[in-house]
Amino acid sequence: MKPGAMAFMRGLTFPGGQQPVIRGVDVYLRYPRMPDFKAWAKLRAESREFLTPWEPVWARDELTKGAFRRRIKRYQKETRLDSAYAFFVYRTADDQILGGCTLSNVRRGVTQASALGYWIGERFARQGFMYDAVRALIPFVFSTLGLHRIEAACLPTNAASQNLLVKAGFRQEGVARKYLQINGEWRDHVLFALLEDEAQIG
């Protein structure tokens, strides 16, 4: 792991202090924290019907404060273990929460890879915000975390997500059968990846 990644994780332990921010053109990404709960829950609740076809089944207490607190603790643990990094995405103009990005299943050793996942609130979809967020996250993955490969998977019916990844420089690599359980069903996914030497950073 590069020194920047270790500094990033140490920054997460500062209660009420400044946390690292990843800046895009019109958005910025930062680590989730408890004061984000109300805005996050509101956006997720109003976007539930929009998000359900693309996500795992929501827990019965998904939008409660207790569940969010557990989520934050899990994020903190995963980041300290260098196994996952979660971010909320905000609009720079007014600090409105737009969605989230997660780098999960970080593998070191001879692999040096991570899986990218993301979601966006319904009223902010198809406006270029998530593309902006993904493009901003790419240098963090390769330059700060020192990874070699970013992987992503989309349902074959999710044309918007596939188009986003292609626009961001990802290449389609194949199809994984019954790859993830989405909305209660094991579903095939189209696999994409971006390599460090393919990324246009800067």
Secondary structure, 3 states (H helix, E strand, C coil): CCHHHHHHHHHCCCCCCCCCEEECCCEEEECCCHHHHHHHHHHHHHCHHHHHHHCCCCCCCCCCHHHHHHHHHHHHHHHHCCCCEEEEEEECCCCCEEEEEEEEEEECCCCCEEEEEEEECHHHCCCCHHHHHHHHHHHHHHHHCCCCEEEEEECCCCHHHHHHHHHCCCEEEEEEEEEEEECCEEEEEEEEEEEHHHCCCC
